[in-house]
Amino acid sequence: MKKERRLKKQKENRISAGEQAVHVLNLPPDCVLGDALLSAIGNRTLYIENYSRILCYEDDCIRIECRHGMITLTGARLTIAYFNAHEMKITGKIEQIRFS
């Protein structure tokens, strides 16, 4: 039982080759690992880069799938002002940003 826990902990502590490259070469993680990059301007505008797809789009909730999870925005009068294959701009009153 202890061996299983130790192996599980070792596996959790391992970092991928990409993460090692980011650390050693001091590279930006969003470019190398494909992480989502969020830029907020107050609570009215949010830019999201490196997303996969839009899962839910409603006036009070927008759910975005990313490479490493999901981003859920809640608020009021939320609108996707524009989007393309790599980035999007969301406007409205953003009350919460949740990562899962």
N, C-alpha and C positions, 0 to 999 in steps of 0.2 A: 504494500500500500504506500509506504514512504517513497519507494522507488518511482511509482507512478506519479506521485505529486511532484517529486524532484524533476522528472522528465517533462512534466507538463509546464512547470515553472521555467525550465530551460528553454522550452519551445516558445513560451510567451516572451521571453527576454531576447530572443534572436531578432536581428534586424535584417531586412532584405538587402540584396546587393544594391538596389536603387537607393535605399536609405543610407547605406554606407557611402555611396558615391556623393550623395548630397552633403553628408557630413564632412568627408575628407576633402572634397574638391570645393566646398563652400558654394554649391550650386543652389538656385532657387527651387524649393521642393515642388511648387505648383507646375513647373515646366518638366522636371524629371519624372515625378511620380504621378502626374496628372491630377493632382489635388485641385479641388474647386478653389477659386480665388474670389472672395467677396470684398467689395468696396462700398461702404455706406457713406452717404452724405446726409447727416442728421438721421431722422427717422422717416424721411420722405422719399429717398431715392436709394436704390441698391443695385449695383452692377454685379453680375455673377458670370465668371468665366469658367471654362472647362466643365460644363454640365453635359449630361447624357441626353435627358429628355424631360419634358414636362409631363408630370403624372396627373396633376389636378390643378385646375385654374378656375377659381371662383372669386367673387368680390371680397371675401373675407379670409381666404386661404389659398395659397399657392404651394404646391408640392413639387420639388425638383429632384430628379434622380441624378446622382453624381457617381463617379467611378468608385468611390469608397463609402457610399452611403446615400442618405437622403437629407435634403434640406426642406424644412417646412416653415413657411412664413405665414403668420397670422396678423390680421389688422383690419383696416376698413378702407374701402374704395381701392383695393389693390388692382393694379393694371400692369400688364406687360407692355411697356411702351414700344419696345422693339426686341427682336431676337434674331439670331442667325445660328449657324452650326456651332459656334464657339462661345458666344456671349449673349447676355440679355440685360435689359434695363427694366427694373420694376419700380413703379411709383405708387404713391398712396400713403396712408398712415400705417407704417410698419410698427406693430406692437411687440412682436416676438419673432426671433429666428431660432429654430431648433434643429440640431444635427442628430441624426440617428443612423 
